[in-house]
Amino acid sequence: MSLKLYLLCILGMGLVTYIPRWLPLIWLAGRDLNPRFVRWLQFVPACILSALVLPSLLIEPAGSFSLSRPEFLVAVPTLIFGVLTRSLGGTVIVGMLLFWLAGLF
């Protein structure tokens, strides 16, 4: 491929990446949003994180569902610790310690 084609490809990828981000900002700038819609938007990050994390906790590499995966068994007490203490650092340490202990058994 020529340099010109590479540059066009990079420019196209940049446009495809940033146009979907700019359009809502331009369209919603200066507008008052419905408070119910704003409240709904607050749940989007948690939903996205759940959609990314849960499959790796619950689905075996072969594709079958399992509640006995070590990752899931470690995630449950770690989640409980995090909810009770609200300590990010403590939750990370507990999760790492439990994962290490799970690897020993």
N, C-alpha and C positions, 0 to 999 in steps of 0.2 A: 504494500500500500504506500501511496505517496504521502508526503508531509501534509499536503493540502487536505487529503482525505482524513488523516488522523486528526487534524485540527477541527475539521467539520464534525467529526464524530465526537470529540471532546466538547465542542460547543453545543451540539445536540443533546448530549447527556446532561450538560449543565442546565439547559433550558427545561428539559424534562424533569429535572430534580427541583429547580427553584420556582418554576411557574405555579405548581400546585401549592407552594408555600406563600407566594406573594399574592395570589388572587384573593384568598380569604382576608388577608390583611388590608388590601386595597378596598375590597368590597365592604368590609365591616368597619373601616376606620370612620370614626365620628358618628356612628349609629348607636342608639340605645338598644340593647338586647333584652329580650324577655328574661326576667329573673329565673323562671323555670328552666329555660334553655341554658343559662349560665350555670345553674346548679347541676344540670345533667352533664355539662361539659367537665365538671370537676371529677366525674367518675371515669372519664376516658383513660387517664394514665393508669389507674388500677386495673382496668379491663385489659389494656394492652399488655401490662406486665404479667397478668394472670395467663393471658393467651400465649405468651412466650415461655413462661416458666412451667406451668402445669403439665404440658406434654412430656417434658423431660423428667418430671417427677413420677408420672403415673404410667408411662408407656415403655415397655421393654424394647430393646433394640430390634427384636423380631417383629414388633408391631402389636403385641398383645398387651392388654390392660392388666396392671398388677398393683395391688396396694402393699406388697411386701418388698418393694424396691428399697434399697438402703437410702437412696436420696429422699424418698418420701418419708421413711421412718425417721430420718434426721430432721426433715423440714417441719414436721408436726410439733415436736417439743421446742424447736427453735422459734417457730411462729408464736407459740404460747408464751415463751419467755419474752419475745419482742413486744407482744401486746400488753403483757403485765408490767413490764419495766419501762417501755418507751425509750430504751437505750439502744441506739444504733450500734455503737461500739461493742457493747455487751452482747448484743444479738449476733454480731459477726463472730465474736470470739466463741460464744456458745455453739454456734453452728459449725465453726471449724473444728472445735474440740469434739463435738458429737460425730462429725463426719470422720475424723481421725479414729475415734473409738469404734465406729461402725466398720472401718476397714480392718481392724484387728480381729474381728469375729467372723 
